[in-house]
Amino acid sequence: MSNWEVATVMDTEWRSESALDLIFYIQCLEHEQATALRFKPKRKNPNLEPFVAEINPDPSNPFTRIRVTADHTKLDKSGTAKLLLSAQPGDKWHVQVTGSENDN
């Protein structure tokens, strides 16, 4: 877990019955140029695969917004996206940068 950071759910906003925006505070991301993040629950469960979400970095904003939809839960066989749909403020997740603006 050395290259994983802890992310805290700060807020949740339902966009529709099947789409939820999760707002995370990820301290390490303030200096990253990430375009995608990999999320997995902080509690250990070897059967859960990480969920990858694209993001639009905003260096002036310490919060990161990801959208999880019902389509994600259908495609994600391990169940990580479904867990994200039930996330509450204060929940902790592990997060890892999977893409950056400097990647070729």
QUIPE-V6276 format. One record per run of one state. SS is the DSSP state (a for helix, b for strand, c for the rest). FROM is the first residue (numbers start at 1). TO is the last residue. If there is no record, write none. Layout:
# QUIPE-V6276
ss->SS from->FROM to->TO
ss->SS from->FROM to->TO
This chain:
# QUIPE-V6276
ss->c from->1 to->4
ss->b from->5 to->16
ss->c from->17 to->18
ss->b from->19 to->25
ss->c from->26 to->26
ss->a from->27 to->31
ss->c from->32 to->33
ss->b from->34 to->41
ss->c from->42 to->50
ss->b from->51 to->54
ss->c from->55 to->62
ss->b from->63 to->69
ss->a from->70 to->75
ss->c from->76 to->79
ss->a from->80 to->85
ss->c from->86 to->91
ss->b from->92 to->100
ss->c from->101 to->104
